[in-house]
Amino acid sequence: METVPGLSGNPRTPSRRLELRELHREITSCRHCVDAGLLVRAAPVLPAPIPSQIVLVGQAPGRLEEAAGRPFSGRAGRELLSWLARAGIPSEEAARRRVYLTSITKCFPGASPGGTGDRRPSAGEVALCAPHLDRQLALLAPWLILPVGKLAIDRFLSARPLGVVVGRLFDGAGRELPAGDRPSSAHFPLLLPLPHPSGASRWLNRPEHRDLLEQALGRLSQLLRSPWPGRAKRL
């Protein structure tokens, strides 16, 4: 059977894939936010059921993702996938095979009231969708999580400014791991924050912030080349 890069060296098991497909069916049928009056309609967007232990968590699907039924297929998603290519995952197809691409909320929240970009999901939407992400992570047991954007970063590292988390690597307890530290000594999953790739975000307009992004992609490149840290202590 095929061995998946990013896993512990174990082959993909049919049972794990079946469990993930069943979870996807349950999420696809969710109508909690519609029933609560938070969304007009529910259209959850999910990745292929790839049981990878590298998980990327964004904010929410955009309008193009909703139309295509495929996560990270819009302009911001393509920019994000280009970052992964710079870190060593050579193509979009390879990224979708190697990384489980999901988000804090699973449905397109609608356009921003200000007319620029998409609306940030409300606290109510985040709370109603949180069990879906919890179950995804519990099933996949990732060794590496890439939270993308402030909403996703806050989910894993509490409320910390982008400037103090992007370019740095953390363990599952929120402890920063200095460059050169052995990941095998850390609490897993590892957390490597990335900024939001949307053009609506002006955070990357500053040269020092672009430098932090390059640092993050450098750390990611190192991690992707590292052997599976199978003896790590998990939270």
TAPE-V392201 format. One record per residue. N is the residue number from 1. SS is DSSP state (@ for helix, = for strand, . for the rest). NEAR is the number of other C-alpha atoms within 8 Angstrom. Layout:
N & SS & NEAR
N & SS & NEAR
//
This chain:
1 & . & 4
2 & . & 5
3 & = & 9
4 & . & 11
5 & . & 7
6 & . & 12
7 & . & 11
8 & . & 7
9 & . & 9
10 & . & 7
11 & = & 8
12 & . & 11
13 & . & 6
14 & @ & 6
15 & @ & 6
16 & @ & 10
17 & @ & 12
18 & @ & 8
19 & @ & 9
20 & @ & 13
21 & @ & 9
22 & @ & 8
23 & @ & 10
24 & @ & 10
25 & @ & 8
26 & @ & 8
27 & @ & 9
28 & @ & 9
29 & . & 6
30 & . & 8
31 & . & 8
32 & @ & 7
33 & @ & 11
34 & @ & 11
35 & @ & 7
36 & . & 7
37 & . & 7
38 & . & 9
39 & . & 9
40 & . & 6
41 & . & 6
42 & . & 10
43 & . & 9
44 & . & 12
45 & . & 13
46 & . & 11
47 & . & 11
48 & . & 6
49 & . & 9
50 & . & 11
51 & . & 10
52 & . & 14
53 & . & 13
54 & = & 14
55 & = & 13
56 & = & 13
57 & = & 13
58 & = & 14
59 & . & 13
60 & . & 12
61 & . & 16
62 & . & 11
63 & @ & 8
64 & @ & 9
65 & @ & 15
66 & @ & 14
67 & @ & 6
68 & @ & 7
69 & . & 9
70 & . & 10
71 & . & 12
72 & . & 12
73 & . & 11
74 & . & 9
75 & @ & 8
76 & @ & 11
77 & @ & 11
78 & @ & 10
79 & @ & 10
80 & @ & 10
81 & @ & 11
82 & @ & 10
83 & @ & 9
84 & @ & 12
85 & @ & 12
86 & @ & 9
87 & . & 10
88 & . & 8
89 & . & 10
90 & . & 9
91 & . & 9
92 & @ & 10
93 & @ & 6
94 & @ & 9
95 & @ & 13
96 & @ & 11
97 & @ & 8
98 & @ & 12
99 & . & 13
100 & = & 16
101 & = & 13
102 & = & 12
103 & = & 13
104 & . & 14
105 & . & 12
106 & . & 13
107 & . & 11
108 & . & 12
109 & . & 12
110 & . & 8
111 & = & 9
112 & . & 10
113 & . & 6
114 & . & 4
115 & . & 6
116 & . & 8
117 & . & 8
118 & = & 9
119 & . & 9
120 & . & 7
121 & . & 10
122 & . & 6
123 & @ & 6
124 & @ & 7
125 & @ & 11
126 & @ & 11
127 & @ & 8
128 & @ & 9
129 & @ & 11
130 & @ & 10
131 & @ & 8
132 & @ & 8
133 & @ & 10
134 & @ & 8
135 & @ & 9
136 & @ & 10
137 & @ & 9
138 & @ & 7
139 & @ & 9
140 & @ & 9
141 & . & 8
142 & . & 11
143 & . & 9
144 & = & 12
145 & = & 13
146 & = & 12
147 & = & 14
148 & = & 15
149 & . & 13
150 & @ & 9
151 & @ & 10
152 & @ & 14
153 & @ & 13
154 & @ & 10
155 & @ & 7
156 & @ & 9
157 & @ & 8
158 & . & 7
159 & . & 6
160 & . & 8
161 & . & 6
162 & @ & 8
163 & @ & 7
164 & @ & 7
165 & . & 10
166 & . & 14
167 & . & 14
168 & . & 14
169 & = & 14
170 & = & 12
171 & . & 14
172 & . & 13
173 & . & 8
174 & . & 8
175 & . & 7
176 & = & 8
177 & = & 10
178 & . & 7
179 & . & 4
180 & . & 4
181 & . & 6
182 & . & 6
183 & @ & 9
184 & @ & 8
185 & @ & 7
186 & . & 11
187 & = & 12
188 & = & 13
189 & . & 13
190 & = & 14
191 & = & 13
192 & = & 15
193 & . & 15
194 & = & 12
195 & . & 12
196 & . & 9
197 & . & 10
198 & . & 9
199 & . & 6
200 & . & 6
201 & . & 8
202 & . & 6
203 & @ & 7
204 & @ & 9
205 & @ & 7
206 & . & 7
207 & @ & 7
208 & @ & 6
209 & @ & 11
210 & @ & 10
211 & @ & 8
212 & @ & 11
213 & @ & 12
214 & @ & 9
215 & @ & 11
216 & @ & 15
217 & @ & 13
218 & @ & 9
219 & @ & 11
220 & @ & 10
221 & @ & 10
222 & @ & 8
223 & @ & 7
224 & @ & 8
225 & @ & 6
226 & . & 6
227 & . & 4
228 & . & 8
229 & . & 8
230 & . & 6
231 & . & 5
232 & . & 11
233 & = & 8
234 & = & 7
235 & . & 7
//
